[in-house]
Amino acid sequence: MGNIENSRILVFTVALIIILSLEFFSKKRDHAYSLTRLKNNIFLFLSSLVLVKIAMPFGVFKLIPILNSKSISFIELNLLSFVPGLIITIILFDLAIYFQHVLSHKLSFLWKFHLIHHTDDKMDASTALRFHPAEIL
């Protein structure tokens, strides 16, 4: 694991702990705050990460010939300076997630996986982690 990936994981973990702590100690929090629910949501998230880590090399190796094809043109973000590349990457990534989310609501096959995200009985920061591993894959 590279330094960039370690940094991303560290920032994500620290931010999640801070947000969950603020929610837990908030005077407005629901007194039925469930550590079991929190553990389940984190388990779903970690299961997704493990599945992606296992499957990623196989998916990337299948994509290499397609990405190297002369018939496909991509924006070469690595040729841009940092700030424009970052902005374009965030916009493209956000659009991809938005369209994936819309499709998850419209296609019954995808909805079966996405439904787990919408069936959380309470809402807190851990709800953002609550996705079926197959949906994340």
N, C-alpha and C positions, 0 to 999 in steps of 0.2 A: 504494500500500500504506500502510495507516494505521500509527500508532505502536503500537497494540495488536498488530497482526499482526507487525510487525517485532520487537517484544519477545518474542512467542511463538516466532518463528523463532530468535531469538538464544538464548533460554533453552534451547530444544530442542537446538540445535547445540552449545552449550557443555556441556550435560549429556551428550549422546552422546559428545563428544570425551573428556570426563573418564572416563566409564564404559569406553569402548573402550581408553583409555590404561591405566586400572587393570587391565583384563583382559590387555592386551598385556604389561605389565610384571610381572604376577603370577607368583609362583614355581610356582603350581599350573596355569598355562596349558598347553594342549596345544602341544607344540613344532612341530606341523604347522600352526600358525596361518598361514592363507593370505591374503595381501593381495589376490590375485585374487578369492577368495571375497568378501572384504570389499567390493572394488570392485563386484562383481556385485550384491551386496545393496543397496549405496548407489545403483547405477544403477537397479535396480528401483524403489526408493523415489522417486528423482527423476523417473523416467518416470511414476509414478503421480501425483506432484504436478503435472507439466506437463499430463497428461491431464485432471485435475480442474480446473485453472485454465482450460483451454480449454472444457471442457464445462459448468462451473458456471453461467455466465450463461444458457445455454440452458435448463438445468434449473430455475433460479430463476424465469425468466420464465414457464415453463409452470406452476409451482406457485402463482404469485401469485393467479390467479383461484380456485384451489381454497382457498387459505388465507384469502381474503377472503369465501368463501362463508359465509352465515349458518348453514348446517347443520352446520358444523364448529366445535367449541369447543376452544380451547387454554388451557392455564394461561398467564396473562400474566405471565411471569417478570420482565419489565421493571418491573412494578408492585411487586414485592417489594423489600425492602431487600437489600443486597449479599450478606450471608452466607447467608440462607435461599435466595435465588435461585441462588447458587453451589452450595450443597448439593443442591438439587433438580435443577439442570442436570447436575451430575456423576452423580447417581444415574440420571437418565433416559438420559443418554448412555451410561453403563456398561451399563445394561440393554439398550439398543438394540444395542450392540456384542456383548453376550453372546448375544442371540437371533440376530443375524446369524451369529455364529460357529457356534452350534448348527445353524442351517439349512445352513451351508456344509459341515458334516459329514454331514448327513442327505440332502440333495438332490444327486443325481449331477451335475446341470448345474453347480451352484455348487462342488461338490467338485473338479471339473476345474480350476477357477481357484485354489481354496484349497490344493490339493495342493502347489503350489510353496513354500508356507510350511513345510510339513512335510518337505520333501525336502532341507533344508540338511544337509550332511554333518557339520558341527560346529555348536555352539551358542554364541553370544555375543550381545552387545547388538545387533549388526547383524541377527541373525535376526528381531528384532522389526520390522525394516524390510522384510523379504522377503515381499512380497505381489505377486500378479499385478496389473498396472495395472487390468485390467477388474474385479477384485474390489474394489479401492479405489473405483473409479467407481460 
